[in-house]
Amino acid sequence: ETERQRLAAIEGGAFAKAWVDAMAKGHQEALDKIDAMLPGVTDEDVANHLLETRKTVASHLETARELQGNR
């Protein structure tokens, strides 16, 4: 909520930069959480779900980082 409020106060190019930066940060945080959970998962279905989710989040993070590089 704090991040959303911060972004709402920004306009134009500064908003685009801040939004991409926030997306990259959020996706990295999600990957870190998934990576921390995976070693302790004993249920195969849960592990598989986390691995598939990790692939998607990693792909989104890659896109965000590419966008950061295109500024």
LINWODA-V714508 format. One line per field, one symbol per residue. phi: phi as a letter, one per 20 degrees, with the letter a starting at -180 (. if undefined). Layout:
phi: ???
//
This chain:
phi: .fffffffedcmfffgfffffffffffffffffffffgfeedefffffffffffgffffffgfffffffee
//
